[in-house]
Amino acid sequence: MAPLPETRPASPPELEAHFLSPLCSCFLSSEPEEEQDPWDLPELRDTGLKWSDLDTKGKVLRVLKSIVKFILLLGLLYVFVCSLDILSSAFQLVGGKAAGDIFQDNAVLSNPVAGLVIGVLVTVLVQSSSTSSSIVVSMVSSGLLEVKSAVPIIMGANIGTSVTNTIVAVMQAGDRNEFRRAFAGATVHDFFNWLSVLVLLPLEVASGYLYRLTKLIIDSFNIQTGADAPDLLKVITEPLTKNIIELDTSVIRDIATGDPAARNKSLVKIWCKTEKITVRMCKLNLVNITVPGFANCTPGALCWEEDGQIWTQENQTETNNLGKCTHMFVYANLPDLAVGLILLALSLLALCTCLILIVKLLNSMLKGQVAVVIKKVLNTDFPFPFAWVTGYIAILVGAGMTFIVQSSSVFTSAITPLVGIGVISLERAYPLTLGSNIGTTTTAILAALASPGETLANSLQISLCHFFFNISGILLWYPIPFTRIPIRLAKALGNRTAKYRWFAALYLILIFLLFPLLVLGLSIAGWQVLVGVGVPVVVLAIFVVVVNIMQKRCPRFLPSFLRSWDFLPKPLHSLKPWDKVVTAGMSFCRTRCCCCCKCCKEKEKDEEKDDMKTKDKTLEMYDNPALTIEDEAKVKVTATHL
């Protein structure tokens, strides 16, 4: 054994220095270091060799690798977009008929708050604001719904379409900082839509400014039926998606407009080639049908009122089936719910896999000078005094890109991973998202212009309501930097979800499902119940927000007990107790699933800890100069015994 170091009695100054030095080092090490802002864009450094250091073979290999990665990236983006399309079809199969049933209750739709949440629920169910908007247009054109009552539903559809990119952001929960940025980049869209509705819905109910403005535009111009909107993305994705599933979305519209025969129809399209033959006006071929009003009667046919219903006659239309579709579920003979659940699982799996691979590829490609150039182009403002123009150009870029891909969900879902890995900043993603909102409305306007003459005015007016709603929201929440509240709220929510990642799933379920269902239930119960429950909740929410702001800015003006929420039970003002419950539940599941492996690992860890503790104690015995002579004697006896 090594001899123990000789010790001598330490003088008071030496003892003071001996005990103070670790104390000082402890205080020095505990000084708060400058923490890096989690919202700063990470540096995408090139970890490989420089181009100039490579030989000819290395340069050729690098170029070939870059080309292969770029082709893989395009392929993954193609599958990503196709999986979003299949996801929309799956949601329509699962909840499409329920969405049609929701639209049938006209008494509820006349309530603007109920109309708003119905728009949210239906768009979440069918995963497409275009589908929900087309249902509304069909109902307005058939006289079942007024344009004024349809405006809140369009606002709700604007909110519901943002659920897709929020789901995409949840799939980046692996890395904490990436998840923080990605979830904030997705939910900035949610906050913009909700804040716009909170301001513009009461204004619309009180003044009807959107209805009056669009009515004035429709009456002022002699608008003619035009060509159909260009559908560039469908041309690319249809070769794959039509071999997986094809839907007959007219079934949802027929259910919403009250056609009883549509309930027994399947949304899965079986016959893709059909021919309709209409038998001309003949007494033997006329069929009696009910219509909403005398204005909807068939021209030149009888029209009468009986038992409170208006009846008319129309020609019989026969449909001849010529050829079946080619998708994989043509001969499956499965109910819509089963097909929807199968496609839902497959599309989510494909979406998650593509997203992970896209992020990995982008991280490997965006290095060195490429990363510097891309970040400069996307995130750098114009020089003073034109810096303010940059955001508006980003809005135009977002509108143009959404117009090209024909879907705001696809565009916002595509930029969400880029925000997560730090290529696009949240401040730049915000105007791109606002532009995407405008782009999807211009597509709807062009689609409305292609409507038949009898439905052109109503279709175009609803599309213009959607357009001016988004323009009004941008004027509220973008031009002045102080009013860009959605960015601050998205950052706060991003920080919260990065700390408690389970909160993201709770947010999705609460905001897009439970809250709209609760409001819809209160609306069905009557406006008295809605006001009686809703007004106290809104007042309480405003009070909590005001107190939170005052606690941070000017706590001296608050009573002493309101300067913090500590007087409340902890579960009411902190997520820590809930986090313990969720963590305990997840750990219980893990324990039940792999109990043996976990026990073995814990035993190994305990043994390693015991070995480390023994080594540390041995070192302390030899290195501690404050050992007394008695302690040294004990150590010698123990060593001799050993």
C-alpha positions as CSV (number, residue, x, y, z in Angstrom):
1,M,0.0,0.0,0.0
2,A,1.1,3.6,-0.6
3,P,2.4,5.4,2.5
4,L,0.0,7.9,4.0
5,P,1.1,11.5,3.5
6,E,2.8,13.1,6.5
7,T,0.7,15.7,8.3
8,R,1.5,18.5,10.6
9,P,-0.8,20.6,12.7
10,A,-2.1,23.4,10.5
11,S,-1.8,27.0,11.6
12,P,-4.9,29.1,11.8
13,P,-4.2,31.0,8.6
14,E,-3.6,27.8,6.7
15,L,-6.8,26.3,8.1
16,E,-8.7,29.4,7.1
17,A,-7.3,29.2,3.6
18,H,-8.0,25.5,3.5
19,F,-11.7,25.9,4.4
20,L,-12.2,29.1,2.5
21,S,-10.8,28.0,-0.8
22,P,-13.4,25.4,-1.6
23,L,-16.1,27.8,-0.2
24,C,-14.9,30.5,-2.6
25,S,-14.7,28.0,-5.5
26,C,-18.2,26.9,-4.7
27,F,-19.6,30.4,-4.8
28,L,-17.6,31.1,-8.0
29,S,-19.0,28.0,-9.7
30,S,-22.5,28.8,-8.7
31,E,-22.5,32.2,-10.4
32,P,-25.1,32.3,-13.1
33,E,-23.6,31.9,-16.5
34,E,-25.1,33.6,-19.5
35,E,-27.8,31.3,-20.7
36,Q,-28.3,31.0,-24.4
37,D,-31.7,32.2,-25.7
38,P,-33.5,29.0,-26.8
39,W,-35.2,31.1,-29.6
40,D,-31.8,32.0,-31.2
41,L,-31.3,30.1,-34.4
42,P,-28.7,27.4,-34.0
43,E,-25.5,27.6,-36.0
44,L,-25.5,24.9,-38.7
45,R,-21.8,24.2,-38.8
46,D,-20.0,22.2,-41.4
47,T,-18.3,19.3,-39.6
48,G,-16.8,17.7,-42.7
49,L,-13.7,18.6,-44.7
50,K,-13.6,21.9,-46.7
51,W,-14.1,21.8,-50.4
52,S,-10.6,23.0,-51.0
53,D,-9.1,20.2,-48.9
54,L,-10.8,17.5,-51.0
55,D,-9.1,15.7,-53.9
56,T,-10.8,15.0,-57.2
57,K,-12.4,11.8,-56.0
58,G,-13.7,13.3,-52.8
59,K,-15.2,16.3,-54.7
60,V,-17.0,13.9,-57.2
61,L,-18.3,11.8,-54.3
62,R,-19.5,14.9,-52.4
63,V,-21.4,16.1,-55.5
64,L,-23.0,12.7,-56.1
65,K,-24.0,12.5,-52.4
66,S,-25.6,15.9,-52.6
67,I,-27.5,15.0,-55.7
68,V,-28.8,11.7,-54.1
69,K,-29.8,13.6,-51.0
70,F,-31.7,16.2,-53.0
71,I,-33.5,13.5,-55.0
72,L,-34.4,11.7,-51.7
73,L,-35.6,15.0,-50.2
74,L,-37.9,15.6,-53.2
75,G,-39.2,12.0,-52.9
76,L,-39.9,12.3,-49.2
77,L,-41.6,15.7,-49.7
78,Y,-43.8,14.0,-52.4
79,V,-44.8,11.2,-50.0
80,F,-45.3,13.7,-47.2
81,V,-47.8,15.7,-49.3
82,C,-49.5,12.5,-50.4
83,S,-49.8,11.3,-46.8
84,L,-51.5,14.6,-45.9
85,D,-54.0,14.0,-48.7
86,I,-54.6,10.5,-47.5
87,L,-54.9,11.8,-43.9
88,S,-57.7,14.2,-45.1
89,S,-59.5,11.3,-46.8
90,A,-59.2,9.2,-43.7
91,F,-60.8,11.9,-41.5
92,Q,-63.6,12.3,-44.0
93,L,-64.3,8.6,-43.9
94,V,-64.3,8.5,-40.1
95,G,-66.3,11.7,-39.5
96,G,-67.6,12.9,-42.8
97,K,-71.2,11.8,-42.3
98,A,-71.2,13.2,-38.8
99,A,-70.0,16.5,-40.3
100,G,-73.0,16.4,-42.7
101,D,-75.3,15.8,-39.7
102,I,-73.9,18.7,-37.8
103,F,-74.7,21.1,-40.6
104,Q,-78.4,19.9,-40.8
105,D,-79.6,21.8,-37.6
106,N,-80.4,25.2,-39.1
107,A,-81.7,26.5,-35.8
108,V,-78.3,26.0,-34.2
109,L,-76.4,27.4,-37.2
110,S,-78.3,30.7,-36.9
111,N,-76.4,31.2,-33.6
112,P,-73.0,32.8,-34.6
113,V,-71.1,31.2,-31.7
114,A,-72.5,27.8,-32.6
115,G,-71.7,28.4,-36.2
116,L,-68.1,29.2,-35.4
117,V,-67.5,26.0,-33.4
118,I,-69.3,23.9,-36.0
119,G,-66.9,25.3,-38.6
120,V,-64.0,24.3,-36.4
121,L,-65.3,20.8,-35.7
122,V,-66.3,20.0,-39.3
123,T,-62.9,21.2,-40.6
124,V,-61.1,19.1,-38.0
125,L,-63.2,16.1,-38.9
126,V,-62.7,16.4,-42.7
127,Q,-59.2,17.9,-42.4
128,S,-59.9,20.3,-45.2
129,S,-61.3,23.9,-45.1
130,S,-62.1,23.6,-48.8
131,T,-64.5,20.7,-48.1
132,S,-66.2,22.4,-45.3
133,S,-66.4,25.7,-47.3
134,S,-67.9,23.8,-50.3
135,I,-70.6,22.3,-47.9
136,V,-71.5,25.8,-46.8
137,V,-71.7,27.0,-50.4
138,S,-74.0,24.1,-51.3
139,M,-76.3,24.9,-48.3
140,V,-76.4,28.6,-49.2
141,S,-77.1,27.9,-52.9
142,S,-79.9,25.5,-52.0
143,G,-81.5,28.1,-49.7
144,L,-80.9,26.1,-46.4
145,L,-78.6,28.7,-45.0
146,E,-78.2,32.5,-45.4
147,V,-74.9,34.1,-46.3
148,K,-75.0,36.1,-43.1
149,S,-75.3,32.9,-41.0
150,A,-72.5,31.3,-43.1
151,V,-69.8,33.9,-42.2
152,P,-69.1,32.5,-38.6
153,I,-68.8,29.0,-40.1
154,I,-66.2,30.2,-42.5
155,M,-64.3,31.8,-39.6
156,G,-64.4,28.5,-37.8
157,A,-63.1,26.7,-40.9
158,N,-60.2,29.1,-40.9
159,I,-59.3,28.0,-37.3
160,G,-59.9,24.3,-38.0
161,T,-57.5,24.1,-40.9
162,S,-54.5,24.9,-38.7
163,V,-54.8,21.6,-36.8
164,T,-52.7,19.8,-39.5
165,N,-49.5,21.6,-39.0
166,T,-49.9,21.4,-35.2
167,I,-50.1,17.6,-35.5
168,V,-46.9,17.8,-37.7
169,A,-45.2,19.8,-35.0
170,V,-46.0,17.2,-32.3
171,M,-44.0,14.7,-34.3
172,Q,-40.8,16.7,-33.6
173,A,-41.0,16.1,-29.9
174,G,-37.7,14.1,-29.8
175,D,-35.4,17.1,-29.4
176,R,-36.5,19.7,-26.8
177,N,-35.3,22.8,-28.6
178,E,-36.5,21.7,-32.0
179,F,-39.9,20.9,-30.5
180,R,-40.0,24.3,-28.8
181,R,-39.5,26.1,-32.1
182,A,-41.6,23.8,-34.3
183,F,-44.6,23.9,-31.9
184,A,-44.4,27.7,-31.7
185,G,-44.1,27.9,-35.5
186,A,-47.3,25.8,-35.8
187,T,-49.4,27.4,-33.1
188,V,-48.7,31.0,-34.2
189,H,-51.2,30.2,-36.9
190,D,-53.7,29.1,-34.2
191,F,-53.3,32.2,-32.1
192,F,-53.7,34.5,-35.1
193,N,-56.9,32.8,-36.1
194,W,-58.4,32.7,-32.6
195,L,-57.4,36.4,-31.8
196,S,-58.9,37.5,-35.1
197,V,-62.2,35.7,-34.3
198,L,-62.3,37.2,-30.8
199,V,-62.2,40.7,-32.3
200,L,-64.0,40.3,-35.7
201,L,-66.9,37.9,-34.8
202,P,-68.5,40.4,-32.3
203,L,-67.9,43.1,-34.8
204,E,-69.6,41.1,-37.6
205,V,-72.5,40.2,-35.3
206,A,-73.0,43.9,-34.3
207,S,-72.4,45.5,-37.7
208,G,-72.3,42.8,-40.4
209,Y,-69.4,44.6,-42.0
210,L,-68.1,41.5,-43.9
211,Y,-71.6,40.7,-45.3
212,R,-72.2,44.3,-46.3
213,L,-68.8,44.8,-47.9
214,T,-68.9,41.6,-49.9
215,K,-72.6,42.3,-50.9
216,L,-71.5,45.7,-52.2
217,I,-68.7,44.2,-54.3
218,I,-71.0,41.5,-55.8
219,D,-73.7,44.1,-56.7
220,S,-71.2,46.6,-58.1
221,F,-69.5,44.2,-60.6
222,N,-71.0,42.2,-63.4
223,I,-69.1,39.0,-62.6
224,Q,-69.2,36.3,-65.2
225,T,-68.6,32.6,-64.7
226,G,-64.9,31.9,-65.4
227,A,-62.5,28.9,-65.7
228,D,-61.8,26.5,-62.9
229,A,-59.0,27.2,-60.4
230,P,-55.7,25.7,-61.4
231,D,-55.0,22.5,-59.4
232,L,-51.3,22.1,-59.9
233,L,-50.6,19.9,-56.9
234,K,-53.4,17.4,-57.6
235,V,-51.8,16.7,-61.0
236,I,-48.6,15.6,-59.3
237,T,-50.2,13.7,-56.3
238,E,-53.2,12.0,-58.0
239,P,-51.2,9.2,-59.7
240,L,-50.4,7.9,-56.2
241,T,-53.4,8.9,-54.1
242,K,-56.0,7.7,-56.6
243,N,-54.5,4.2,-56.5
244,I,-54.9,4.2,-52.6
245,I,-58.4,5.8,-52.1
246,E,-60.9,7.9,-54.0
247,L,-63.9,9.6,-52.2
248,D,-67.3,10.8,-53.3
249,T,-67.5,14.0,-51.3
250,S,-70.9,14.8,-52.7
251,V,-72.4,12.4,-50.1
252,I,-71.4,14.8,-47.3
253,R,-73.0,17.7,-49.2
254,D,-76.2,15.7,-49.8
255,I,-76.5,14.7,-46.1
256,A,-76.0,18.4,-45.1
257,T,-78.7,19.5,-47.6
258,G,-81.1,17.0,-46.2
259,D,-81.1,14.2,-48.8
260,P,-82.3,11.0,-46.9
261,A,-80.9,8.6,-49.6
262,A,-77.3,9.9,-49.0
263,R,-77.2,8.3,-45.5
264,N,-77.0,4.8,-47.1
265,K,-74.3,5.7,-49.6
266,S,-70.6,5.0,-49.0
267,L,-68.0,7.7,-49.2
268,V,-65.7,5.3,-50.9
269,K,-66.0,5.8,-54.7
270,I,-66.6,2.6,-56.6
271,W,-67.6,3.8,-60.1
272,C,-65.2,6.4,-61.5
273,K,-66.7,6.4,-65.0
274,T,-70.4,7.2,-65.0
275,E,-72.9,8.7,-67.4
276,K,-76.0,10.7,-66.4
277,I,-79.1,10.6,-68.5
278,T,-81.9,13.0,-67.8
279,V,-85.4,12.2,-69.1
280,R,-87.0,15.4,-70.5
281,M,-90.2,16.9,-69.2
282,C,-92.9,14.2,-69.4
283,K,-95.8,13.6,-67.0
284,L,-94.8,9.9,-66.7
285,N,-91.2,10.7,-65.7
286,L,-91.7,13.5,-63.2
287,V,-91.0,12.9,-59.5
288,N,-92.4,14.8,-56.6
289,I,-89.8,16.4,-54.3
290,T,-89.7,18.9,-51.4
291,V,-87.8,22.1,-51.7
292,P,-86.9,24.9,-49.1
293,G,-89.0,27.6,-50.8
294,F,-91.0,28.5,-53.9
295,A,-87.8,30.1,-55.4
296,N,-86.3,26.6,-55.5
297,C,-89.1,25.1,-57.6
298,T,-88.2,23.5,-61.0
299,P,-88.8,26.1,-63.8
300,G,-91.9,25.2,-65.8
301,A,-93.1,22.5,-63.3
302,L,-95.9,22.5,-60.8
303,C,-95.2,23.9,-57.4
304,W,-97.5,23.7,-54.4
305,E,-97.6,23.7,-50.6
306,E,-98.9,20.8,-48.6
307,D,-98.7,20.0,-44.8
308,G,-96.4,23.0,-44.3
309,Q,-93.9,21.7,-47.0
310,I,-93.3,23.1,-50.5
311,W,-93.4,20.4,-53.2
312,T,-92.4,20.6,-56.9
313,Q,-91.7,18.1,-59.7
314,E,-88.4,17.4,-61.4
315,N,-87.1,15.2,-64.2
316,Q,-85.8,11.8,-63.4
317,T,-82.0,11.4,-63.8
318,E,-80.6,8.0,-64.3
319,T,-76.9,7.2,-63.8
320,N,-75.2,4.5,-65.8
321,N,-72.1,3.0,-64.4
322,L,-69.4,2.5,-67.1
323,G,-66.1,1.7,-65.2
324,K,-64.9,0.9,-61.7
325,C,-62.1,2.8,-59.9
326,T,-58.7,1.4,-59.6
327,H,-57.9,2.1,-55.9
328,M,-57.1,-0.7,-53.4
329,F,-60.4,-0.5,-51.5
330,V,-62.8,-1.0,-54.5
331,Y,-63.3,-4.7,-53.8
332,A,-62.7,-4.5,-50.0
333,N,-66.4,-4.5,-49.0
334,L,-65.5,-2.8,-45.7
335,P,-67.6,-0.1,-43.9
336,D,-66.4,3.5,-44.2
337,L,-65.2,3.6,-40.6
338,A,-62.9,0.6,-41.0
339,V,-61.4,2.0,-44.2
340,G,-61.0,5.3,-42.5
341,L,-59.2,3.9,-39.5
342,I,-56.8,1.8,-41.7
343,L,-55.9,4.9,-43.8
344,L,-55.6,7.0,-40.6
345,A,-53.0,4.6,-39.1
346,L,-51.1,4.3,-42.4
347,S,-51.1,8.0,-43.2
348,L,-49.9,9.0,-39.7
349,L,-47.1,6.4,-39.9
350,A,-46.1,7.6,-43.3
351,L,-46.3,11.3,-42.2
352,C,-44.2,10.6,-39.1
353,T,-41.6,8.6,-40.9
354,C,-41.3,11.2,-43.7
355,L,-41.0,14.0,-41.3
356,I,-38.2,12.3,-39.3
357,L,-36.3,11.5,-42.5
358,I,-36.8,15.0,-43.9
359,V,-35.4,16.6,-40.7
360,K,-32.4,14.3,-40.8
361,L,-31.7,15.0,-44.5
362,L,-32.1,18.8,-44.0
363,N,-29.7,18.7,-41.0
364,S,-27.1,16.8,-43.1
365,M,-27.6,19.1,-46.2
366,L,-27.8,22.5,-44.6
367,K,-24.2,22.9,-43.5
368,G,-21.4,25.3,-44.2
369,Q,-21.9,28.0,-46.9
370,V,-25.2,26.5,-48.0
371,A,-26.7,27.1,-44.5
372,V,-25.3,30.6,-44.4
373,V,-26.8,31.5,-47.7
374,I,-30.2,30.0,-46.9
375,K,-30.4,31.6,-43.5
376,K,-29.4,35.0,-44.9
377,V,-31.9,34.8,-47.7
378,L,-34.8,33.7,-45.5
379,N,-34.2,35.7,-42.3
380,T,-32.3,38.9,-43.2
381,D,-34.3,42.1,-43.5
382,F,-33.8,44.7,-46.2
383,P,-31.4,47.6,-45.2
384,F,-32.8,50.6,-43.4
385,P,-35.2,52.3,-44.1
386,F,-36.8,49.5,-46.1
387,A,-36.6,46.8,-43.3
388,W,-40.4,46.9,-42.9
389,V,-41.0,45.8,-46.5
390,T,-39.4,42.4,-45.8
391,G,-42.4,41.0,-43.8
392,Y,-44.9,42.1,-46.5
393,I,-42.8,40.4,-49.2
394,A,-42.9,37.2,-47.0
395,I,-46.7,37.5,-46.9
396,L,-46.7,37.7,-50.7
397,V,-44.4,34.7,-50.9
398,G,-46.6,32.7,-48.6
399,A,-49.7,33.6,-50.6
400,G,-48.0,32.6,-53.9
401,M,-46.7,29.3,-52.6
402,T,-50.1,28.4,-51.2
403,F,-51.7,29.3,-54.5
404,I,-49.3,26.9,-56.3
405,V,-49.8,24.0,-53.9
406,Q,-53.5,24.7,-53.5
407,S,-53.5,24.0,-49.8
408,S,-52.6,26.1,-46.8
409,S,-52.2,23.0,-44.7
410,V,-49.6,21.6,-47.0
411,F,-47.6,24.8,-47.0
412,T,-47.7,25.5,-43.3
413,S,-46.9,21.8,-42.5
414,A,-43.9,22.0,-44.9
415,I,-42.4,25.1,-43.2
416,T,-43.0,23.7,-39.6
417,P,-40.0,21.3,-39.7
418,L,-37.8,24.2,-41.1
419,V,-38.7,26.3,-38.1
420,G,-37.9,23.4,-35.8
421,I,-34.4,22.8,-37.1
422,G,-33.7,26.6,-37.1
423,V,-33.6,27.4,-40.9
424,I,-36.5,29.8,-40.6
425,S,-37.1,32.0,-37.6
426,L,-40.4,32.3,-35.9
427,E,-40.5,36.0,-36.8
428,R,-40.2,35.1,-40.5
429,A,-42.6,32.1,-40.3
430,Y,-45.4,34.4,-39.0
431,P,-45.8,36.5,-42.2
432,L,-45.4,33.4,-44.3
433,T,-48.3,31.8,-42.4
434,L,-50.4,35.0,-42.9
435,G,-49.7,34.9,-46.6
436,S,-50.8,31.3,-46.6
437,N,-54.1,32.3,-45.2
438,I,-54.6,34.7,-48.0
439,G,-53.4,32.2,-50.6
440,T,-56.0,29.7,-49.7
441,T,-58.8,32.3,-50.0
442,T,-57.7,33.3,-53.5
443,T,-57.9,29.7,-54.5
444,A,-61.5,29.6,-53.1
445,I,-62.4,32.8,-55.0
446,L,-61.2,31.3,-58.3
447,A,-63.1,28.1,-57.6
448,A,-66.2,30.2,-56.9
449,L,-65.8,32.0,-60.2
450,A,-66.1,28.6,-61.9
451,S,-69.5,27.9,-60.2
452,P,-72.7,27.7,-62.3
453,G,-74.6,30.9,-62.8
454,E,-77.3,30.2,-60.2
455,T,-74.8,29.6,-57.4
456,L,-72.1,32.1,-58.6
457,A,-73.2,35.1,-56.5
458,N,-73.5,33.2,-53.2
459,S,-70.3,31.2,-53.7
460,L,-68.3,34.3,-54.5
461,Q,-69.7,36.3,-51.6
462,I,-68.7,33.6,-49.1
463,S,-65.2,33.3,-50.6
464,L,-64.9,37.1,-50.4
465,C,-66.0,37.0,-46.8
466,H,-63.2,34.5,-46.1
467,F,-60.7,36.7,-48.0
468,F,-61.6,40.0,-46.2
469,F,-61.7,38.2,-42.8
470,N,-58.0,37.3,-43.2
471,I,-57.1,40.7,-44.6
472,S,-58.8,42.3,-41.5
473,G,-56.9,39.9,-39.2
474,I,-53.5,40.9,-40.8
475,L,-54.4,44.6,-40.4
476,L,-55.1,43.9,-36.7
477,W,-52.1,41.7,-35.8
478,Y,-49.2,42.5,-38.1
479,P,-48.4,46.1,-39.3
480,I,-47.4,47.5,-35.9
481,P,-44.7,45.4,-34.2
482,F,-46.4,45.9,-30.8
483,T,-49.5,44.2,-32.1
484,R,-47.8,41.0,-33.1
485,I,-49.2,39.3,-30.0
486,P,-49.5,35.8,-31.7
487,I,-45.6,35.6,-31.8
488,R,-45.3,36.2,-28.0
489,L,-48.2,33.8,-27.2
490,A,-46.6,31.1,-29.5
491,K,-43.3,31.5,-27.7
492,A,-44.8,31.2,-24.3
493,L,-46.7,28.0,-25.4
494,G,-43.5,26.7,-27.0
495,N,-41.6,27.1,-23.8
496,R,-44.4,25.4,-21.8
497,T,-44.6,22.4,-24.2
498,A,-40.8,22.1,-24.3
499,K,-40.8,21.7,-20.5
500,Y,-43.9,19.5,-20.3
501,R,-44.1,17.7,-23.7
502,W,-47.4,15.9,-22.8
503,F,-49.0,19.4,-22.7
504,A,-48.9,19.5,-26.6
505,A,-51.3,16.6,-26.9
506,L,-53.6,18.1,-24.2
507,Y,-53.6,21.4,-26.1
508,L,-54.6,19.7,-29.4
509,I,-57.5,17.8,-27.7
510,L,-58.7,20.8,-25.6
511,I,-58.6,23.5,-28.3
512,F,-59.7,21.5,-31.4
513,L,-62.1,19.0,-29.8
514,L,-63.3,19.5,-26.2
515,F,-63.7,23.3,-26.2
516,P,-65.7,23.4,-29.5
517,L,-67.9,20.4,-28.3
518,L,-68.6,22.1,-25.0
519,V,-69.6,25.4,-26.7
520,L,-71.8,23.5,-29.2
521,G,-73.5,21.6,-26.4
522,L,-74.3,24.9,-24.6
523,S,-75.5,26.4,-27.8
524,I,-77.9,23.5,-28.4
525,A,-79.2,24.0,-24.8
526,G,-80.2,27.6,-25.7
527,W,-78.7,31.0,-25.8
528,Q,-79.7,31.6,-22.1
529,V,-77.6,28.7,-21.0
530,L,-74.7,29.7,-23.3
531,V,-74.7,33.3,-21.9
532,G,-75.2,32.1,-18.3
533,V,-72.1,29.8,-18.5
534,G,-70.0,31.7,-21.1
535,V,-70.1,35.2,-19.6
536,P,-68.7,34.3,-16.2
537,V,-66.0,32.1,-17.8
538,V,-65.0,34.9,-20.2
539,V,-64.9,37.5,-17.3
540,L,-62.7,35.1,-15.2
541,A,-60.3,34.5,-18.1
542,I,-60.0,38.3,-18.7
543,F,-59.4,38.8,-14.9
544,V,-56.6,36.1,-14.9
545,V,-54.9,37.6,-17.9
546,V,-55.0,41.1,-16.5
547,V,-53.6,39.9,-13.1
548,N,-50.9,37.9,-14.8
549,I,-49.8,41.0,-16.8
550,M,-49.8,43.2,-13.6
551,Q,-47.8,40.6,-11.6
552,K,-45.0,40.9,-14.2
553,R,-45.2,44.7,-15.0
554,C,-46.6,46.5,-11.9
555,P,-47.2,44.2,-8.9
556,R,-47.2,47.2,-6.5
557,F,-50.7,48.1,-7.6
558,L,-52.1,44.7,-6.7
559,P,-53.2,43.5,-3.2
560,S,-50.6,41.5,-1.4
561,F,-52.4,38.2,-1.8
562,L,-52.7,38.7,-5.6
563,R,-49.0,39.4,-6.3
564,S,-48.6,35.6,-6.8
565,W,-50.9,32.7,-7.2
566,D,-49.4,30.8,-4.2
567,F,-52.6,31.2,-2.2
568,L,-54.3,28.7,-4.6
569,P,-53.7,25.0,-4.5
570,K,-50.6,24.1,-6.5
571,P,-52.5,22.1,-9.2
572,L,-54.5,25.2,-10.0
573,H,-51.4,27.4,-10.9
574,S,-48.7,25.0,-11.8
575,L,-48.2,22.0,-14.1
576,K,-45.7,20.3,-11.9
577,P,-48.2,18.2,-9.9
578,W,-49.8,17.1,-13.2
579,D,-46.4,16.4,-14.7
580,K,-45.7,14.0,-11.8
581,V,-49.0,12.2,-12.4
582,V,-48.3,11.9,-16.1
583,T,-44.7,10.8,-15.5
584,A,-45.8,8.3,-12.9
585,G,-48.4,6.9,-15.3
586,M,-45.9,6.6,-18.1
587,S,-43.3,5.0,-15.9
588,F,-45.9,2.5,-14.6
589,C,-46.6,1.5,-18.2
590,R,-42.9,1.1,-18.9
591,T,-42.5,-1.0,-15.8
592,R,-45.3,-3.3,-16.7
593,C,-44.0,-3.7,-20.2
594,C,-40.3,-4.4,-19.6
595,C,-40.1,-5.2,-15.9
596,C,-37.2,-7.7,-16.0
597,C,-35.0,-5.6,-18.3
598,K,-35.5,-2.6,-16.1
599,C,-34.7,-4.5,-12.9
600,C,-31.5,-5.8,-14.4
601,K,-30.4,-2.4,-15.5
602,E,-31.2,-0.9,-12.1
603,K,-29.1,-3.5,-10.4
604,E,-26.2,-2.8,-12.7
605,K,-26.5,0.9,-12.0
606,D,-26.6,0.3,-8.3
607,E,-23.5,-1.8,-8.4
608,E,-21.7,0.9,-10.4
609,K,-22.7,3.6,-7.9
610,D,-21.5,1.5,-5.0
611,D,-18.1,1.0,-6.7
612,M,-17.8,4.7,-7.4
613,K,-18.7,5.5,-3.8
614,T,-16.0,3.1,-2.5
615,K,-13.4,4.6,-4.7
616,D,-14.3,8.1,-3.7
617,K,-14.0,7.2,0.0
618,T,-10.6,5.7,-0.5
619,L,-9.4,8.8,-2.3
620,E,-10.7,10.9,0.5
621,M,-8.7,9.0,3.1
622,Y,-5.5,9.5,1.3
623,D,-6.0,13.1,0.1
624,N,-7.6,14.9,3.0
625,P,-4.9,16.8,4.9
626,A,-7.3,17.5,7.8
627,L,-7.1,13.9,9.1
628,T,-6.2,13.7,12.8
629,I,-3.6,11.3,14.2
630,E,-6.4,9.1,15.7
631,D,-8.1,8.8,12.3
632,E,-4.7,7.9,10.7
633,A,-4.2,5.2,13.3
634,K,-7.6,3.8,12.5
635,V,-6.8,3.7,8.8
636,K,-3.5,2.0,9.5
637,V,-5.2,-0.7,11.6
638,T,-7.8,-1.3,9.0
639,A,-5.2,-1.5,6.2
640,T,-3.1,-4.0,8.3
641,H,-6.2,-6.1,8.9
642,L,-7.0,-6.1,5.2
